[in-house]
Amino acid sequence: MAMTNCWEFFKCPVERRQACTAFTMNAGRICWLVTGTQCGGITQNARDLKIAECRCACDFFLKLQAKEV
């Protein structure tokens, strides 16, 4: 079974992927730990704030925790 990366889950366009550190670092399954990601097209730089937001509101993060993706 192929493991889904965040950019696949969110269907990010190529230009957003190329600007995203999760994509360039191949960290699409731990994207909440990486600064400089392009979540919703907005660069996320504050890791602590990002982790808190992901735990509450990110569908990808929540599905990963439930082992659904």
N, C-alpha and C positions, 0 to 999 in steps of 0.2 A: 504494500500500500504506500503510495507516494505521500509524503508529508507536505502539507500546504504551508507556504510562506505568507507573511503578512501582505506583501504586494500582490500575490495571487488572490488571496481572500478578499481584499479590497478592490481588486481589478484596477490597480494603479496604471496610468498610462506610462509609456516608455520614458518620456521626459521626466516625470516625477520619480520614477525608479532610479534613473541615472543620477538624480540630485540627492538621493536618499542614502544615508550611511548604512542603514540596515541592509539595503540592496548591495551596495558596493563592498560591504564587509561580509556578505553572505550570512547575515544574522536575522533572517526573516522569521525565525521561531523564538527569538529572544529580543525582539525589537524594543520592548519596553526598557531594556537595560542600556540601549545605545542612544547617545545624544546625537542630534543633527538629523533625526528622521523626519520624513515629510508626512506626518499624520494629517490627513485631510487637506493636504497641500500647504500646511503651515509647518515651518521648521520648528522642531521641538528641541530645545537646548538644555533646559533645567531638568536634569534626570530625576531628582526627588519629586518634583511636581508631576512629571510625566508618569512615573510609576504609580503615584496616587490616583491620577486620572485613569490610567489603564485598569487598575484594580476595580474601579467603580463603573466605568462607562465604555470600555473597549470590547466590542463583541468578539474580536479575534482573541484577545487575552482571556476572556471568560470561557470561550469555547476550548482554548488550549488547556485551561485548568480543569475543565470537565472531560478532557481527552476526546473531544468531538472533531478535531481537525488534526 
